[in-house]
Amino acid sequence: MALPPDLHPDTLLVHGGTMRSSFGETSEALFLTQGFVYDSAEQAEARFRNEDPGYSYTRYDNPTTSMFEARLAALEGAEAALAVASGMAAVTAALMCQLKAGDHVVAPRAMFGSCRWVIEELLPRYGVASTLVDGPDLDLWRRAARRETRAFFLESPANPTLEVFDIAGVAGIARDAGATLTVDNVFATPLWQRPLALGADCVVYSATKHIDGQGRCLGGAILGSKAFIDEKVRLFLRMTGPSMSPFNAWVLLKGLETLSLRVERQTASAARLADAIAGHPKVRRVTLPGRPDHPQAELIARQMSGGSTMLAIALDGGKREAFRFLNALRLIRISNNLGDAKSLATHPATTTHSRFKADERLAMGIPDGLVRLSVGLEHPDDLIRDLTTALEQV
């Protein structure tokens, strides 16, 4: 039965993409199979020619994975989506599927360490050059474009600095240059930001983060127009094989059902925590999208419909004091994951961005005193007490 049009996101997160078997199950079915059988050799031939709509091999697609893809696409407002094994599989595939030797990529300096490795280290091995720019300055994006530029990439908000970049502005520059724009939207989630509506060609997610949100499994997703997915992404994934397991797709479907409840609560708690520690004498700066003191506050008001579950906390004293703070936490756990039901904190300079030299980290906005905090579902009063008690050790 087709769903009514114009449903709210909360409803789509529960019902979007559901396919029921002949048994009429309430929860989505989990199809733990690597292959499928055919009624005839002719049907197998037709399926491999894409003339028959059925399934052939779980590396290509699977009913459970298809439900996850359809539900996420409905939430994002995308024409199509493909699920992959992890967030970095999504980033790597979304870029490599549209690039070849001689092409050029433009991206901001501030981004997740693994994403920057793909752009600075992996792509050049295959003849793809790159230029890194200061993300907030649109003129730098414009000047970085070349005749051979084929792709722009950005995270917004960026990991871990929480800088926010003008997606519509960069998308316009990309179009003028004959290039595409891919946006990693994991920090904003599809609830608070819609890159495709702002002009992006492709959106990627680490579904490991808020979409699962409970520390259970890995996953990623690539979304865009049907033409982008079919012409650039689908065959690349089919031949290279970074597939999502059906079990993980089923877990992620269950995660989507509660995504809005969790993210709304975490975002509200993050705002309370930021207010509670922003004036603390041991804290140099708190960065949170949605606060009026954010450097890109005006852009955030135009581009995002909500804040963030993430805080960037800059402490005086560098690594030593950051470690004292982290080691004094009792409720908030030290982990490099984020978007979890449990509040998690990490020291980017020695974990997610440890491969960079100190001057490179500073150019990215990551001093040794920076701590990234992912706010969970605990009561905010308990989290505030944990933070303020730990700050006394700095």
BALOBA-1460 file (C-alpha; in Angstrom, 3 decimals):
// residues 394
<rec num="1" residu="m" x="0.000" y="0.000" z="0.000"/>
<rec num="2" residu="a" x="1.432" y="3.367" z="-1.038"/>
<rec num="3" residu="l" x="2.003" y="5.951" z="1.681"/>
<rec num="4" residu="p" x="0.095" y="9.244" z="1.560"/>
<rec num="5" residu="p" x="2.067" y="12.175" z="0.137"/>
<rec num="6" residu="d" x="3.672" y="14.960" z="2.196"/>
<rec num="7" residu="l" x="4.236" y="12.961" z="5.358"/>
<rec num="8" residu="h" x="6.260" y="14.495" z="8.185"/>
<rec num="9" residu="p" x="9.833" y="13.233" z="8.710"/>
<rec num="10" residu="d" x="8.879" y="11.470" z="11.960"/>
<rec num="11" residu="t" x="6.317" y="9.392" z="10.057"/>
<rec num="12" residu="l" x="8.691" y="8.606" z="7.193"/>
<rec num="13" residu="l" x="11.266" y="7.404" z="9.714"/>
<rec num="14" residu="v" x="8.805" y="4.741" z="10.881"/>
<rec num="15" residu="h" x="7.054" y="3.734" z="7.655"/>
<rec num="16" residu="g" x="9.197" y="4.836" z="4.693"/>
<rec num="17" residu="g" x="10.398" y="2.118" z="2.329"/>
<rec num="18" residu="t" x="8.685" y="-0.765" z="4.114"/>
<rec num="19" residu="m" x="8.146" y="-3.915" z="2.025"/>
<rec num="20" residu="r" x="6.187" y="-6.768" z="3.601"/>
<rec num="21" residu="s" x="6.478" y="-10.391" z="2.613"/>
<rec num="22" residu="s" x="3.491" y="-12.698" z="2.173"/>
<rec num="23" residu="f" x="3.566" y="-13.318" z="5.937"/>
<rec num="24" residu="g" x="2.538" y="-9.734" z="6.746"/>
<rec num="25" residu="e" x="5.196" y="-9.113" z="9.402"/>
<rec num="26" residu="t" x="5.051" y="-5.904" z="11.483"/>
<rec num="27" residu="s" x="8.790" y="-5.340" z="11.754"/>
<rec num="28" residu="e" x="10.832" y="-5.262" z="8.567"/>
<rec num="29" residu="a" x="12.003" y="-8.702" z="7.474"/>
<rec num="30" residu="l" x="15.690" y="-9.591" z="7.703"/>
<rec num="31" residu="f" x="16.842" y="-11.405" z="4.568"/>
<rec num="32" residu="l" x="20.073" y="-13.115" z="5.605"/>
<rec num="33" residu="t" x="20.984" y="-14.520" z="2.221"/>
<rec num="34" residu="q" x="23.904" y="-13.902" z="-0.059"/>
<rec num="35" residu="g" x="22.136" y="-15.053" z="-3.224"/>
<rec num="36" residu="f" x="18.766" y="-15.643" z="-4.871"/>
<rec num="37" residu="v" x="17.362" y="-18.359" z="-7.141"/>
<rec num="38" residu="y" x="15.616" y="-17.921" z="-10.486"/>
<rec num="39" residu="d" x="12.599" y="-19.615" z="-12.015"/>
<rec num="40" residu="s" x="14.522" y="-20.198" z="-15.241"/>
<rec num="41" residu="a" x="17.784" y="-19.533" z="-17.026"/>
<rec num="42" residu="e" x="15.933" y="-16.940" z="-19.067"/>
<rec num="43" residu="q" x="14.955" y="-15.077" z="-15.920"/>
<rec num="44" residu="a" x="18.568" y="-15.093" z="-14.685"/>
<rec num="45" residu="e" x="19.689" y="-13.665" z="-18.013"/>
<rec num="46" residu="a" x="17.021" y="-10.962" z="-17.902"/>
<rec num="47" residu="r" x="17.926" y="-10.025" z="-14.343"/>
<rec num="48" residu="f" x="21.596" y="-9.547" z="-15.212"/>
<rec num="49" residu="r" x="20.530" y="-7.408" z="-18.171"/>
<rec num="50" residu="n" x="18.470" y="-5.284" z="-15.757"/>
<rec num="51" residu="e" x="15.348" y="-6.298" z="-17.688"/>
<rec num="52" residu="d" x="13.818" y="-8.073" z="-14.666"/>
<rec num="53" residu="p" x="13.338" y="-6.127" z="-11.399"/>
<rec num="54" residu="g" x="14.188" y="-8.943" z="-8.970"/>
<rec num="55" residu="y" x="17.263" y="-9.552" z="-6.832"/>
<rec num="56" residu="s" x="20.322" y="-11.502" z="-7.938"/>
<rec num="57" residu="y" x="23.118" y="-11.155" z="-5.348"/>
<rec num="58" residu="t" x="23.357" y="-9.361" z="-2.008"/>
<rec num="59" residu="r" x="26.573" y="-7.634" z="-3.038"/>
<rec num="60" residu="y" x="24.381" y="-5.819" z="-5.573"/>
<rec num="61" residu="d" x="21.198" y="-5.415" z="-3.546"/>
<rec num="62" residu="n" x="19.027" y="-7.119" z="-0.951"/>
<rec num="63" residu="p" x="15.401" y="-6.595" z="0.172"/>
<rec num="64" residu="t" x="16.382" y="-5.480" z="3.679"/>
<rec num="65" residu="t" x="19.036" y="-3.124" z="2.349"/>
<rec num="66" residu="s" x="16.562" y="-1.770" z="-0.196"/>
<rec num="67" residu="m" x="14.159" y="-0.841" z="2.604"/>
<rec num="68" residu="f" x="16.905" y="1.057" z="4.426"/>
<rec num="69" residu="e" x="17.871" y="2.884" z="1.234"/>
<rec num="70" residu="a" x="14.280" y="3.823" z="0.428"/>
<rec num="71" residu="r" x="13.554" y="5.079" z="3.949"/>
<rec num="72" residu="l" x="16.683" y="7.206" z="4.119"/>
<rec num="73" residu="a" x="16.028" y="8.607" z="0.633"/>
<rec num="74" residu="a" x="12.478" y="9.565" z="1.643"/>
<rec num="75" residu="l" x="13.789" y="11.391" z="4.713"/>
<rec num="76" residu="e" x="16.544" y="13.152" z="2.760"/>
<rec num="77" residu="g" x="14.274" y="14.105" z="-0.131"/>
<rec num="78" residu="a" x="16.576" y="12.239" z="-2.527"/>
<rec num="79" residu="e" x="15.494" y="10.371" z="-5.641"/>
<rec num="80" residu="a" x="17.811" y="7.458" z="-4.903"/>
<rec num="81" residu="a" x="20.178" y="6.062" z="-2.280"/>
<rec num="82" residu="l" x="22.680" y="3.231" z="-2.045"/>
<rec num="83" residu="a" x="23.901" y="1.676" z="1.201"/>
<rec num="84" residu="v" x="27.533" y="0.762" z="1.808"/>
<rec num="85" residu="a" x="29.617" y="-0.840" z="4.537"/>
<rec num="86" residu="s" x="30.769" y="2.324" z="6.357"/>
<rec num="87" residu="g" x="30.864" y="6.084" z="6.206"/>
<rec num="88" residu="m" x="34.355" y="6.103" z="4.718"/>
<rec num="89" residu="a" x="33.219" y="3.598" z="2.074"/>
<rec num="90" residu="a" x="30.535" y="6.147" z="1.184"/>
<rec num="91" residu="v" x="33.002" y="9.052" z="0.948"/>
<rec num="92" residu="t" x="35.574" y="7.081" z="-1.046"/>
<rec num="93" residu="a" x="33.068" y="5.568" z="-3.463"/>
<rec num="94" residu="a" x="31.184" y="8.850" z="-3.988"/>
<rec num="95" residu="l" x="34.421" y="10.534" z="-5.074"/>
<rec num="96" residu="m" x="36.192" y="7.757" z="-6.956"/>
<rec num="97" residu="c" x="33.138" y="6.780" z="-8.993"/>
<rec num="98" residu="q" x="33.163" y="10.158" z="-10.748"/>
<rec num="99" residu="l" x="36.911" y="10.815" z="-11.087"/>
<rec num="100" residu="k" x="39.689" y="9.648" z="-13.399"/>
<rec num="101" residu="a" x="43.366" y="10.415" z="-13.955"/>
<rec num="102" residu="g" x="43.875" y="14.064" z="-14.832"/>
<rec num="103" residu="d" x="40.880" y="15.319" z="-12.842"/>
<rec num="104" residu="h" x="41.028" y="17.789" z="-9.944"/>
<rec num="105" residu="v" x="39.158" y="18.076" z="-6.611"/>
<rec num="106" residu="v" x="38.602" y="21.104" z="-4.352"/>
<rec num="107" residu="a" x="37.936" y="20.654" z="-0.614"/>
<rec num="108" residu="p" x="38.348" y="22.583" z="2.659"/>
<rec num="109" residu="r" x="41.304" y="22.087" z="4.991"/>
<rec num="110" residu="a" x="38.993" y="21.362" z="7.926"/>
<rec num="111" residu="m" x="37.624" y="17.839" z="7.618"/>
<rec num="112" residu="f" x="37.805" y="14.382" z="9.169"/>
<rec num="113" residu="g" x="41.323" y="12.921" z="9.033"/>
<rec num="114" residu="s" x="40.333" y="9.914" z="6.919"/>
<rec num="115" residu="c" x="38.481" y="12.099" z="4.408"/>
<rec num="116" residu="r" x="41.514" y="14.306" z="4.012"/>
<rec num="117" residu="w" x="43.694" y="11.185" z="3.541"/>
<rec num="118" residu="v" x="41.453" y="10.057" z="0.675"/>
<rec num="119" residu="i" x="41.793" y="13.449" z="-1.021"/>
<rec num="120" residu="e" x="45.474" y="14.112" z="-0.279"/>
<rec num="121" residu="e" x="46.943" y="10.585" z="-0.372"/>
<rec num="122" residu="l" x="44.645" y="8.116" z="-2.147"/>
<rec num="123" residu="l" x="43.331" y="10.100" z="-5.117"/>
<rec num="124" residu="p" x="46.799" y="11.298" z="-6.234"/>
<rec num="125" residu="r" x="47.866" y="7.647" z="-6.598"/>
<rec num="126" residu="y" x="45.365" y="7.477" z="-9.449"/>
<rec num="127" residu="g" x="46.315" y="10.781" z="-11.015"/>
<rec num="128" residu="v" x="43.695" y="12.994" z="-9.337"/>
<rec num="129" residu="a" x="45.053" y="16.283" z="-7.984"/>
<rec num="130" residu="s" x="43.487" y="18.391" z="-5.226"/>
<rec num="131" residu="t" x="43.463" y="21.900" z="-3.788"/>
<rec num="132" residu="l" x="42.579" y="22.616" z="-0.151"/>
<rec num="133" residu="v" x="41.051" y="25.969" z="0.794"/>
<rec num="134" residu="d" x="39.844" y="27.845" z="3.865"/>
<rec num="135" residu="g" x="36.255" y="26.664" z="3.701"/>
<rec num="136" residu="p" x="34.319" y="29.774" z="4.791"/>
<rec num="137" residu="d" x="35.845" y="31.948" z="2.025"/>
<rec num="138" residu="l" x="33.838" y="31.451" z="-1.190"/>
<rec num="139" residu="d" x="36.373" y="33.436" z="-3.196"/>
<rec num="140" residu="l" x="39.006" y="30.805" z="-2.396"/>
<rec num="141" residu="w" x="36.715" y="28.049" z="-3.665"/>
<rec num="142" residu="r" x="36.147" y="30.023" z="-6.837"/>
<rec num="143" residu="r" x="39.858" y="30.691" z="-7.404"/>
<rec num="144" residu="a" x="40.760" y="27.027" z="-6.730"/>
<rec num="145" residu="a" x="38.614" y="25.738" z="-9.606"/>
<rec num="146" residu="r" x="40.490" y="24.715" z="-12.744"/>
<rec num="147" residu="r" x="39.516" y="23.579" z="-16.208"/>
<rec num="148" residu="e" x="40.051" y="19.971" z="-15.046"/>
<rec num="149" residu="t" x="38.099" y="20.337" z="-11.767"/>
<rec num="150" residu="r" x="35.401" y="17.681" z="-11.632"/>
<rec num="151" residu="a" x="34.385" y="17.487" z="-7.966"/>
<rec num="152" residu="f" x="34.044" y="19.614" z="-4.854"/>
<rec num="153" residu="f" x="33.803" y="17.952" z="-1.426"/>
<rec num="154" residu="l" x="33.018" y="19.313" z="2.021"/>
<rec num="155" residu="e" x="31.759" y="18.410" z="5.496"/>
<rec num="156" residu="s" x="29.412" y="20.885" z="7.139"/>
<rec num="157" residu="p" x="29.593" y="21.167" z="10.091"/>
<rec num="158" residu="a" x="33.224" y="20.032" z="9.815"/>
<rec num="159" residu="n" x="34.819" y="17.379" z="12.012"/>
<rec num="160" residu="p" x="35.986" y="18.326" z="14.657"/>
<rec num="161" residu="t" x="36.038" y="22.136" z="14.428"/>
<rec num="162" residu="l" x="32.297" y="22.510" z="13.716"/>
<rec num="163" residu="e" x="33.002" y="25.142" z="11.067"/>
<rec num="164" residu="v" x="29.999" y="25.556" z="8.764"/>
<rec num="165" residu="f" x="30.412" y="26.125" z="5.039"/>
<rec num="166" residu="d" x="28.037" y="27.759" z="2.579"/>
<rec num="167" residu="i" x="26.647" y="24.735" z="0.723"/>
<rec num="168" residu="a" x="24.531" y="26.749" z="-1.705"/>
<rec num="169" residu="g" x="27.427" y="29.080" z="-2.455"/>
<rec num="170" residu="v" x="29.897" y="26.242" z="-3.064"/>
<rec num="171" residu="a" x="27.296" y="24.365" z="-5.139"/>
<rec num="172" residu="g" x="26.928" y="27.399" z="-7.414"/>
<rec num="173" residu="i" x="30.698" y="27.632" z="-7.858"/>
<rec num="174" residu="a" x="30.851" y="23.918" z="-8.644"/>
<rec num="175" residu="r" x="28.126" y="24.236" z="-11.283"/>
<rec num="176" residu="d" x="29.909" y="27.167" z="-12.905"/>
<rec num="177" residu="a" x="33.086" y="25.079" z="-13.030"/>
<rec num="178" residu="g" x="31.306" y="22.078" z="-14.566"/>
<rec num="179" residu="a" x="31.875" y="20.061" z="-11.391"/>
<rec num="180" residu="t" x="29.726" y="18.274" z="-8.817"/>
<rec num="181" residu="l" x="29.455" y="18.916" z="-5.075"/>
<rec num="182" residu="t" x="29.460" y="16.049" z="-2.556"/>
<rec num="183" residu="v" x="28.535" y="16.915" z="1.047"/>
<rec num="184" residu="d" x="29.222" y="14.801" z="4.125"/>
<rec num="185" residu="n" x="26.167" y="15.648" z="6.246"/>
<rec num="186" residu="v" x="26.831" y="13.354" z="9.199"/>
<rec num="187" residu="f" x="27.183" y="16.061" z="11.880"/>
<rec num="188" residu="a" x="23.986" y="17.868" z="10.857"/>
<rec num="189" residu="t" x="21.929" y="14.715" z="10.124"/>
<rec num="190" residu="p" x="19.112" y="14.878" z="7.526"/>
<rec num="191" residu="l" x="16.902" y="16.373" z="10.237"/>
<rec num="192" residu="w" x="18.820" y="19.656" z="10.543"/>
<rec num="193" residu="q" x="20.250" y="20.147" z="7.045"/>
<rec num="194" residu="r" x="19.265" y="19.205" z="3.475"/>
<rec num="195" residu="p" x="22.302" y="19.569" z="1.183"/>
<rec num="196" residu="l" x="20.451" y="18.392" z="-1.947"/>
<rec num="197" residu="a" x="17.885" y="21.156" z="-1.516"/>
<rec num="198" residu="l" x="20.783" y="23.614" z="-1.220"/>
<rec num="199" residu="g" x="22.222" y="22.528" z="-4.574"/>
<rec num="200" residu="a" x="24.546" y="19.630" z="-3.716"/>
<rec num="201" residu="d" x="24.696" y="16.750" z="-6.200"/>
<rec num="202" residu="c" x="25.502" y="14.019" z="-3.681"/>
<rec num="203" residu="v" x="25.149" y="13.514" z="0.077"/>
<rec num="204" residu="v" x="27.048" y="10.917" z="2.102"/>
<rec num="205" residu="y" x="26.525" y="9.597" z="5.618"/>
<rec num="206" residu="s" x="28.250" y="7.457" z="8.131"/>
<rec num="207" residu="a" x="25.148" y="5.598" z="9.285"/>
<rec num="208" residu="t" x="27.332" y="4.311" z="12.128"/>
<rec num="209" residu="k" x="26.755" y="7.642" z="13.833"/>
<rec num="210" residu="h" x="23.306" y="9.106" z="14.576"/>
<rec num="211" residu="i" x="21.376" y="6.749" z="12.280"/>
<rec num="212" residu="d" x="22.368" y="3.715" z="14.321"/>
<rec num="213" residu="g" x="23.156" y="5.934" z="17.273"/>
<rec num="214" residu="q" x="23.553" y="3.103" z="19.738"/>
<rec num="215" residu="g" x="27.046" y="1.774" z="19.069"/>
<rec num="216" residu="r" x="25.993" y="-1.463" z="17.367"/>
<rec num="217" residu="c" x="27.131" y="-1.567" z="13.770"/>
<rec num="218" residu="l" x="28.870" y="0.124" z="10.843"/>
<rec num="219" residu="g" x="27.147" y="1.514" z="7.779"/>
<rec num="220" residu="g" x="27.174" y="4.277" z="5.207"/>
<rec num="221" residu="a" x="24.973" y="5.735" z="2.486"/>
<rec num="222" residu="i" x="25.262" y="7.712" z="-0.756"/>
<rec num="223" residu="l" x="22.263" y="9.762" z="-1.921"/>
<rec num="224" residu="g" x="21.491" y="11.917" z="-4.923"/>
<rec num="225" residu="s" x="19.378" y="12.172" z="-8.042"/>
<rec num="226" residu="k" x="18.427" y="8.954" z="-9.817"/>
<rec num="227" residu="a" x="20.688" y="9.962" z="-12.700"/>
<rec num="228" residu="f" x="23.679" y="10.560" z="-10.403"/>
<rec num="229" residu="i" x="23.204" y="7.269" z="-8.564"/>
<rec num="230" residu="d" x="22.512" y="5.188" z="-11.670"/>
<rec num="231" residu="e" x="25.121" y="6.739" z="-13.950"/>
<rec num="232" residu="k" x="28.008" y="7.272" z="-11.530"/>
<rec num="233" residu="v" x="27.612" y="5.225" z="-8.353"/>
<rec num="234" residu="r" x="25.693" y="1.993" z="-8.906"/>
<rec num="235" residu="l" x="28.102" y="0.177" z="-11.236"/>
<rec num="236" residu="f" x="31.115" y="1.297" z="-9.196"/>
<rec num="237" residu="l" x="29.650" y="-0.257" z="-6.041"/>
<rec num="238" residu="r" x="28.521" y="-3.372" z="-7.878"/>
<rec num="239" residu="m" x="32.024" y="-4.034" z="-9.204"/>
<rec num="240" residu="t" x="34.095" y="-2.979" z="-6.179"/>
<rec num="241" residu="g" x="31.869" y="-4.492" z="-3.478"/>
<rec num="242" residu="p" x="31.749" y="-2.208" z="-0.388"/>
<rec num="243" residu="s" x="28.357" y="-3.727" z="0.454"/>
<rec num="244" residu="m" x="26.268" y="-3.241" z="3.571"/>
<rec num="245" residu="s" x="25.309" y="-6.490" z="5.281"/>
<rec num="246" residu="p" x="21.558" y="-7.196" z="5.475"/>
<rec num="247" residu="f" x="21.828" y="-7.508" z="9.254"/>
<rec num="248" residu="n" x="23.358" y="-4.031" z="9.558"/>
<rec num="249" residu="a" x="20.677" y="-2.658" z="7.224"/>
<rec num="250" residu="w" x="18.008" y="-4.122" z="9.519"/>
<rec num="251" residu="v" x="19.657" y="-2.606" z="12.617"/>
<rec num="252" residu="l" x="19.868" y="0.759" z="10.867"/>
<rec num="253" residu="l" x="16.184" y="0.570" z="9.902"/>
<rec num="254" residu="k" x="15.395" y="0.194" z="13.587"/>
<rec num="255" residu="g" x="17.690" y="3.136" z="14.333"/>
<rec num="256" residu="l" x="15.884" y="5.373" z="11.854"/>
<rec num="257" residu="e" x="12.609" y="4.841" z="13.716"/>
<rec num="258" residu="t" x="13.937" y="6.770" z="16.725"/>
<rec num="259" residu="l" x="16.351" y="9.138" z="14.948"/>
<rec num="260" residu="s" x="14.296" y="12.299" z="15.430"/>
<rec num="261" residu="l" x="13.598" y="11.554" z="19.107"/>
<rec num="262" residu="r" x="17.280" y="11.020" z="19.815"/>
<rec num="263" residu="v" x="18.702" y="13.883" z="17.761"/>
<rec num="264" residu="e" x="16.172" y="16.426" z="19.063"/>
<rec num="265" residu="r" x="16.960" y="15.455" z="22.670"/>
<rec num="266" residu="q" x="20.725" y="15.412" z="22.069"/>
<rec num="267" residu="t" x="20.640" y="18.790" z="20.314"/>
<rec num="268" residu="a" x="18.708" y="20.372" z="23.176"/>
<rec num="269" residu="s" x="21.112" y="18.886" z="25.724"/>
<rec num="270" residu="a" x="24.156" y="20.092" z="23.738"/>
<rec num="271" residu="a" x="22.788" y="23.650" z="23.880"/>
<rec num="272" residu="r" x="22.373" y="23.417" z="27.653"/>
<rec num="273" residu="l" x="25.891" y="22.049" z="28.106"/>
<rec num="274" residu="a" x="27.383" y="24.784" z="25.952"/>
<rec num="275" residu="d" x="25.604" y="27.464" z="27.987"/>
<rec num="276" residu="a" x="26.764" y="25.873" z="31.228"/>
<rec num="277" residu="i" x="30.481" y="25.804" z="30.416"/>
<rec num="278" residu="a" x="30.897" y="28.712" z="27.961"/>
<rec num="279" residu="g" x="31.808" y="31.130" z="30.759"/>
<rec num="280" residu="h" x="33.966" y="28.704" z="32.742"/>
<rec num="281" residu="p" x="37.420" y="30.160" z="33.476"/>
<rec num="282" residu="k" x="39.132" y="26.964" z="32.255"/>
<rec num="283" residu="v" x="37.357" y="27.073" z="28.874"/>
<rec num="284" residu="r" x="38.804" y="29.290" z="26.154"/>
<rec num="285" residu="r" x="35.987" y="28.719" z="23.656"/>
<rec num="286" residu="v" x="32.932" y="26.519" z="23.076"/>
<rec num="287" residu="t" x="31.780" y="26.038" z="19.501"/>
<rec num="288" residu="l" x="28.251" y="24.819" z="18.812"/>
<rec num="289" residu="p" x="26.202" y="25.422" z="15.653"/>
<rec num="290" residu="g" x="23.092" y="27.309" z="16.714"/>
<rec num="291" residu="r" x="24.762" y="29.537" z="19.312"/>
<rec num="292" residu="p" x="24.839" y="33.265" z="18.456"/>
<rec num="293" residu="d" x="28.620" y="33.365" z="19.063"/>
<rec num="294" residu="h" x="29.358" y="30.762" z="16.365"/>
<rec num="295" residu="p" x="31.605" y="32.341" z="13.664"/>
<rec num="296" residu="q" x="29.098" y="31.371" z="10.952"/>
<rec num="297" residu="a" x="25.938" y="32.077" z="12.970"/>
<rec num="298" residu="e" x="24.204" y="33.984" z="10.163"/>
<rec num="299" residu="l" x="24.897" y="31.197" z="7.644"/>
<rec num="300" residu="i" x="23.694" y="28.556" z="10.089"/>
<rec num="301" residu="a" x="20.406" y="30.422" z="10.527"/>
<rec num="302" residu="r" x="19.891" y="30.286" z="6.739"/>
<rec num="303" residu="q" x="21.220" y="26.810" z="6.062"/>
<rec num="304" residu="m" x="20.282" y="24.634" z="9.042"/>
<rec num="305" residu="s" x="16.952" y="24.072" z="10.761"/>
<rec num="306" residu="g" x="18.544" y="22.987" z="14.038"/>
<rec num="307" residu="g" x="21.795" y="23.050" z="15.966"/>
<rec num="308" residu="s" x="24.058" y="20.087" z="16.620"/>
<rec num="309" residu="t" x="24.665" y="17.219" z="18.995"/>
<rec num="310" residu="m" x="28.396" y="18.062" z="18.929"/>
<rec num="311" residu="l" x="30.536" y="20.528" z="20.898"/>
<rec num="312" residu="a" x="34.119" y="21.633" z="20.256"/>
<rec num="313" residu="i" x="35.658" y="22.659" z="23.584"/>
<rec num="314" residu="a" x="38.972" y="24.548" z="23.492"/>
<rec num="315" residu="l" x="40.906" y="24.403" z="26.769"/>
<rec num="316" residu="d" x="43.964" y="26.374" z="27.818"/>
<rec num="317" residu="g" x="47.120" y="24.369" z="28.430"/>
<rec num="318" residu="g" x="47.297" y="22.086" z="25.409"/>
<rec num="319" residu="k" x="47.439" y="18.291" z="25.398"/>
<rec num="320" residu="r" x="48.357" y="17.912" z="29.080"/>
<rec num="321" residu="e" x="45.303" y="19.785" z="30.306"/>
<rec num="322" residu="a" x="43.030" y="18.177" z="27.709"/>
<rec num="323" residu="f" x="44.125" y="14.757" z="28.961"/>
<rec num="324" residu="r" x="43.569" y="15.799" z="32.594"/>
<rec num="325" residu="f" x="40.067" y="16.883" z="31.666"/>
<rec num="326" residu="l" x="39.254" y="13.704" z="29.726"/>
<rec num="327" residu="n" x="40.666" y="11.421" z="32.417"/>
<rec num="328" residu="a" x="38.601" y="13.184" z="35.093"/>
<rec num="329" residu="l" x="35.293" y="12.494" z="33.332"/>
<rec num="330" residu="r" x="33.243" y="9.781" z="35.009"/>
<rec num="331" residu="l" x="29.970" y="9.667" z="33.070"/>
<rec num="332" residu="i" x="31.144" y="10.827" z="29.650"/>
<rec num="333" residu="r" x="33.336" y="8.129" z="28.098"/>
<rec num="334" residu="i" x="36.483" y="8.562" z="26.005"/>
<rec num="335" residu="s" x="35.814" y="7.258" z="22.491"/>
<rec num="336" residu="n" x="36.447" y="8.346" z="18.909"/>
<rec num="337" residu="n" x="32.855" y="7.493" z="17.889"/>
<rec num="338" residu="l" x="30.058" y="10.072" z="17.901"/>
<rec num="339" residu="g" x="26.299" y="10.414" z="17.523"/>
<rec num="340" residu="d" x="25.753" y="7.730" z="20.148"/>
<rec num="341" residu="a" x="23.131" y="7.431" z="22.880"/>
<rec num="342" residu="k" x="26.064" y="7.630" z="25.307"/>
<rec num="343" residu="s" x="27.995" y="10.887" z="25.617"/>
<rec num="344" residu="l" x="31.494" y="10.478" z="24.190"/>
<rec num="345" residu="a" x="34.566" y="12.715" z="24.199"/>
<rec num="346" residu="t" x="37.809" y="12.512" z="22.245"/>
<rec num="347" residu="h" x="41.055" y="14.412" z="21.738"/>
<rec num="348" residu="p" x="41.296" y="14.925" z="17.964"/>
<rec num="349" residu="a" x="44.975" y="15.898" z="17.915"/>
<rec num="350" residu="t" x="46.003" y="12.452" z="19.185"/>
<rec num="351" residu="t" x="43.256" y="10.328" z="17.613"/>
<rec num="352" residu="t" x="41.244" y="11.234" z="14.511"/>
<rec num="353" residu="h" x="43.803" y="13.816" z="13.296"/>
<rec num="354" residu="s" x="46.990" y="12.377" z="14.798"/>
<rec num="355" residu="r" x="48.690" y="11.813" z="11.427"/>
<rec num="356" residu="f" x="48.969" y="15.568" z="10.848"/>
<rec num="357" residu="k" x="51.869" y="17.675" z="12.079"/>
<rec num="358" residu="a" x="51.169" y="20.318" z="14.721"/>
<rec num="359" residu="d" x="51.277" y="23.204" z="12.256"/>
<rec num="360" residu="e" x="48.901" y="21.358" z="9.901"/>
<rec num="361" residu="r" x="46.451" y="20.781" z="12.740"/>
<rec num="362" residu="l" x="46.594" y="24.443" z="13.708"/>
<rec num="363" residu="a" x="45.856" y="25.412" z="10.091"/>
<rec num="364" residu="m" x="42.799" y="23.157" z="10.314"/>
<rec num="365" residu="g" x="41.697" y="24.828" z="13.574"/>
<rec num="366" residu="i" x="42.673" y="21.907" z="15.820"/>
<rec num="367" residu="p" x="44.928" y="23.031" z="18.702"/>
<rec num="368" residu="d" x="46.236" y="20.509" z="21.230"/>
<rec num="369" residu="g" x="43.723" y="21.776" z="23.781"/>
<rec num="370" residu="l" x="40.662" y="20.936" z="21.660"/>
<rec num="371" residu="v" x="38.200" y="18.283" z="22.884"/>
<rec num="372" residu="r" x="35.300" y="17.051" z="20.738"/>
<rec num="373" residu="l" x="32.182" y="16.148" z="22.717"/>
<rec num="374" residu="s" x="29.276" y="14.124" z="21.318"/>
<rec num="375" residu="v" x="26.260" y="14.641" z="23.568"/>
<rec num="376" residu="g" x="24.136" y="11.598" z="24.334"/>
<rec num="377" residu="l" x="20.793" y="10.870" z="25.948"/>
<rec num="378" residu="e" x="21.771" y="11.176" z="29.598"/>
<rec num="379" residu="h" x="20.057" y="13.830" z="31.682"/>
<rec num="380" residu="p" x="21.756" y="17.163" z="30.909"/>
<rec num="381" residu="d" x="22.121" y="18.032" z="34.597"/>
<rec num="382" residu="d" x="24.227" y="14.906" z="35.129"/>
<rec num="383" residu="l" x="26.365" y="15.735" z="32.103"/>
<rec num="384" residu="i" x="26.868" y="19.327" z="33.269"/>
<rec num="385" residu="r" x="28.001" y="18.091" z="36.680"/>
<rec num="386" residu="d" x="30.422" y="15.665" z="35.039"/>
<rec num="387" residu="l" x="31.888" y="18.393" z="32.804"/>
<rec num="388" residu="t" x="32.254" y="21.013" z="35.527"/>
<rec num="389" residu="t" x="33.799" y="18.522" z="37.939"/>
<rec num="390" residu="a" x="36.323" y="17.462" z="35.294"/>
<rec num="391" residu="l" x="37.109" y="21.091" z="34.439"/>
<rec num="392" residu="e" x="38.235" y="21.634" z="38.018"/>
<rec num="393" residu="q" x="41.119" y="19.245" z="37.267"/>
<rec num="394" residu="v" x="42.388" y="21.434" z="34.411"/>
